[in-house]
Amino acid sequence: MTSIGLKYIGIILLTSITSQSWFKIGGKPYEKIIEPPKGMVYVPAGPFIMGSDIDDPDASPQHIAETKAFFIDKYEVSNAEYARFDPAYKYPEGAEERAAKVNWEQANAYAISIEKRLPTEKEWEKAARGTDGRMLPWGDFYDDSFVVYSKNNTRGQSIAKPASPYGCFDMAGSVWEWTADWYKQYPGNTHHMEQYGEKYKVIRGGSTFNNFACYTTFHRYYVHPTDTRAYPIGMRLVQDIEK
């Protein structure tokens, strides 16, 4: 086994230990309870495997990244939720629980209004991927029944209803999801793209009817913050954990 492979195994073992959120008092283990806000899940601090050397060049190199602990929405923000913030926002009758489709500026403004924020790329990928380097939120295999394929489905209503390692739904398919980050190279990436810089925002997760490659936990794409005509993009928000 290569030294890099051993390093990944060590990181995964370390993360599995630290993510249990426990401490000892008088030599006895006590579980530390961290209760996420309603509709959110808890993602512990620590390292994880990010990126890929088998996807498009912008996802490379595969590397070890790290996040602080955070809360993230279990589901994408719905049409009804966003419409309460923006009365001018319109959606089809009966689609209250489908994922809202908005541009980046709308998503960011909504997040601020409810004291949340858009996730960084690192946070989004960790919430979708966990610490074992999996290709898809549910593992290393693909199954159509795990993805919301009908535009009439509400959030979390794929046939198999799989969740990510931390309990998030629809992180593959449904709508693309905005991140907070500009589309830039990862450290160590030597592949040049004219789109890199502070012109496009990164979206993740793929949308209904995209191909399999767009659903992987490491796939990234770029879209202008306000020109989203060709892409159904929604949001899944993050909340910092107060110390």
N, C-alpha and C positions, 0 to 999 in steps of 0.2 A: 504493500500500500504506500502511496506517495505521502510526503510530509504534509501536503495540502489536505489530502484526504483525512489524515490523522488529526489535523487542526480542526477540520469541520466536525469530526466526531467529538473532539474535546469540547468545542463550542456548544454542540447540541446537548451533551451531558451536563455541562455547566448550566445552560439555560433551563434544562428540565429540573434541575435542583433549585435554582434561585427563583423560578417562576411559581413555585408552590406557595410562596408568600407565608412562611411560618417562621417562628422564632422560639427560643427556649427560655423558660423561667424555672429556676430551681432544678435544672436538668431534665425537665419534661417539655415535650413539644406542645406548643399552643398554636392553633391556626389563627392567622391574622385575617380578619374578615374585611374585604374591600367590596362594598356594595355599590355597583354602578347605578347611575341615574336611570330612571325609567326609559326603556327603549334602547339602552346602550349596553355594551359589553366591555369587560376589562381586558386590556392587553398589558402584560407585565413588562417591566424594563429588561433590557438585556440584548445580547447579540443575536443575529440570525443570518442566514445565507440569502444574499440579494443578487439579482441579475442572473444572466445566463450566457454561456458561451455557445449555445446551440440555437438561439433566437436571432432576430435581426441584430446587426452590429451595434445598434445604439443601446442594447441591453447588456453589453459586455463592458468590462470583464466581470465574471461572477466574483463576488467578493463578500467579505464579512462587514455588515453594517450594524448599527446599534441605535436603539431608541430609548427614551425614557418611558415610564409607564403612562398609559393614557386610556381614556374611554373613547369608544367609537360606536356609531349608530349600528344597531342590529340590522336595520333595513335602510334602503335608500329613502330620502325624503319624498313624501307623496304629493300628488297634485293638491289635495285638500290642505295639507300642512303649509305648502308654499303659498297657496291662494289666500290664506289668512293674513299673510304678510303683504302680499301684492294683489289687491282687489282687481287690478286690470288683467291679471293672468287668467287665461281661459283654457279650458280643457273639455273633452267630450263628456256628455252626460253619462253618469255611471262609472266614470273613471277616477273617482275620488282616491282610491287606494292604489292606483298605478303610480309608478315613479314619475316625478315631475321632470320636465325637460326645460333646461334653462341655460343661459350663457354663464361664463365665469363670473362676470361682474354681478349678475343677479344672485348667483350662488353665494358669493362672498358677502354680499349685503345681507342676505337672509341669515347666514351663519352669525354675523356680527349682531344682528337684531335679537338673537336668542342666546347670546353669549357662548357661542361655539365657534369653530373655525374649520376650514377645509384641511384635510390631512396632508402631510408631506408625502412625497413618494415613498420614503422609508416607512412611514406609519401605515400607509395603505398596503404596501406589499407585505409587511409583517403581519397585519391583521388578516390578510388573505392566505398567507403562506405558512405561518407558524415558524418553527425553528428547524424543521426537518428537510427544508429545501424542496418541498413538493412542487409539482408542475401546475396543479390545479387546486382550488380551495379544498376539495374533498380527497385529494390523493394524486397518484400518478397514472390514472386511467381516465378515459373519456367515455361519457355515456350521455346521449341526447336527453334522457329523462331527468338529468341533473340541471338542465338549463331552461329558463323561461323562454319558450319559443313563440308563444302566442302574445300578440300585443294586447289581447283581452285579459291576460292573466294579471292578477294583482301581485304585489310584492311577496316574495317567498312562496309562490304557488307553482313552482316546477313540480313535476310528478314525484320525483324522489325527495324533494325538499332537503338537499344537503346543506350543511353549514361549514364555514371555515373552522380552523382549529380553535378559534376563540368564540365561535357562535354567531358569526355574521352570515347573512343570506344574500344571494344574488351578486356575489363578487365576481361571477363569470356569467355574462349574458345580462338580460334585462336592458339596462341602458349603460353606456359608458359613464364613468364617474370622474369628476374634476378632482385634481389635486392642487395644492397651493403652489407647486413649483413651476418655474420656467423650464423649458425644454433645453437641457444642457447635457454635456458629456459627463459620464461617470469618471471619477479619478482613475487614471490609467487607460482610459479609452483613447485610441489613436485614430479612430475612424472619423473623418471630417464630414459634416453635413452642413449645408448652408442654412438650414433651419435652426441650428443651435443658437442660443442667445436668449434675449429677453423680448421675444416677439410672440412666441407660442407658449401655451400652458399644456402641461402633461395630462393626458386622460388615461384611465386604466379600466380593465375589466371586460372590454368588448360589449357589444349590444346584440339584441335579438337578430338572428340571421347572419351574424358575422361567422367567419370560419373558425375552426378550432384554435388556430395560432393566436387569435386575438383574446382567447379566454385564459391563456396561461397566466400564472401569478406574476410573471416577470415581464410580460409584454407591455411596451409603452408606445404611446402615439402622441402627436402634437396637434393642437387646434388653436386658432386665434381666439382670444378671450371673448370677443363679441360676435364673431362670424361663425355660427354653428349650423348653417343651413343644411349641410350634408350629414350631420351627425346627431343622433339622439343622445344627449348628455345630461346626466342628472348629478346628484351629490349624495354623499354619505359623510356626515360631519363628526368632528372630534371635539372632545372636551378635555382640557388639562386637569390633572389631579392636583388639588390643592394640598400643599404641604402643611 
